[in-house]
Amino acid sequence: MVDKHLLDELGDRVSDAMRHTPARDVEKNLRALLLAFFDRFDLVAREDFDVQRKLLERAQAKLKALEARVAELESGAKPPAA
């Protein structure tokens, strides 16, 4: 039977080796490069886009309701006597 301590130590060594590999550095550099590239194009996160879309839809619905109310008031209301 394999000693649990030996397995834990082996797992720690593998994790440590993976953290210090050139592949990890390449990943960090690639991530920084992609972030800089996307930042130049003023891209936004999907979550932010969805929030703004919902706010716009709500504003458009309110505007439509207000336009209908103004039309109703203009068509049915007599000007107040001064």
Buried (B, 14 or more C-beta within 10 A) or exposed (E): EEEEEEEEEEEEEEEEEEEEEEEEEEEEEEEEEEEEEEEEEEEEEEEEEEEEEEEEEEEEEEEEEEEEEEEEEEEEEEEEEE
